[in-house]
């Protein structure tokens, strides 16, 4: 069941996502601001992805947002990065035919037939849709120094262009692994559903430059054994064509549907990353593209999809791009981008890609872990994000503002801030109301300073999810909270004082 307006209100009220921006000027569809908590959450998601790439020996790069027209001709975006649309005769708005067909639960062919018969109306004004299918390029055009240029529609192309520099830097040894986290821009026809389909968004894309010999090598067959106990929910194209449901599979079973060991390895590596982000197994599936839906550059492609209140949302794609990219850029730039493979042949490297859209996993995490519960007959709005992702880890409350309690609480708060914990302080309203406020913000733990604190140097530590409380020493707060956040300690294991 789709979310009601209470979820959007929750995002705004608690400083996660605001917009469309700029709100005071009426807003421009597809552009959003991450508020204070949203920005902290976004950084935590980005850093989880960043750290996993680094553990796997990827090096981070940062490239320009804008490139001249010739780059996008070389990449194929100017011709291939288009949507097929129909235009309303009355309000002149454009609508993607694949999305309209999906919403109606019919094929594109059937949709066009119904439009021609005037049986499908404009979703915006209920006017008549034109039956002519037109191409709409998603590139956002600009001009730099009088030269025609475009904003990048993804980070991948700009990551490929310095290949010769990588080849020297990595001493001509493949695979070469680099990644980039940054903004991209697409002139989406109908931006909607908050940040799920924006015109400005963040991507985190890992690129592996490799040869065919390495893709099939014993090296990756051996590395796959790292995942011998791992199973994910996979949905091969063959299953979809036969109307079979997705299935829990290990790497050996998945290898029957995509043959390169290196590619299977990176599929499972990405699956483990989704686990680290906290997505439950029953909310995640990996769907293989059918032949007729793969992008022009893809030899193979699997999407990581998350089940939300809005349905299945694509959050990441793992693509086998073959030698398409460097071969194209060799041709259009007149630069020699070939290397010698293991057999002494001149070849363009193959590329395997892990492509995240960062905003989508963030929205999906908020959708999945935002709950409205009934506790002791009262309603409680609570955000139960995985603890390592929570924007703020700990709240500090004085029980009362008098008798030096607030001063002591503030002293503890300042000490914890200096220890580089993300901490929140609140002394306004009753303790119960303050608990409810931080529950909704997703703050997993609260310490309360009371009269007993002055006597024995202990505080009350409260767990958001269970709402249980326990007393710990002031000197143990930092260590205890860090261990709880990392998962090294469970709340039920804390020694009582």
Buried (B, 14 or more C-beta within 10 A) or exposed (E): EEBEEEBEEBBBEBBBBBBBBEEEEEBBBBBBBBBEBBBBBBBBBBBBBBEBBEEBEBEEBEBEBBBEBBBBEBBBBBEEBBBEBBBBEBEEBBBBBBBBBBEEEBEBEEBBBBBEEEEBBBBEEEBBBBBEEEEBBBBBEEEEEEEEBBBBBBBBBBBBBBBEEBBEEBEEEBBBBBBBBBEBBBBBBBBEBBBBBBBBBBBBBBBBBBBBBBBBBEEBBEBBEEBEEBBBBBBBBEBBEEEEEBBEBBBEEBBEBBEBBBBBBBBBBBBBBBBBBBBEEEBBBBBBBEEEEBBEBBBBBBBBBBBBEBEBBEBBBBBBBBBBBBBBBBEBEEEEBBBEBEEEEEBBBBBBBBBBBBBBBBBBBBBBBBEEEEEEEEEBBBBBBBBBBBBBBBBBBBBBEEEBBBEBBBBBBEBBEEEEBBBBBBBEEEBEEBBBBBBBBBBBBBBBBBEEBEEEEBBBBBBBEEEEEBBBBBEBBBEBBBBBBEEEBEBEEBEEE
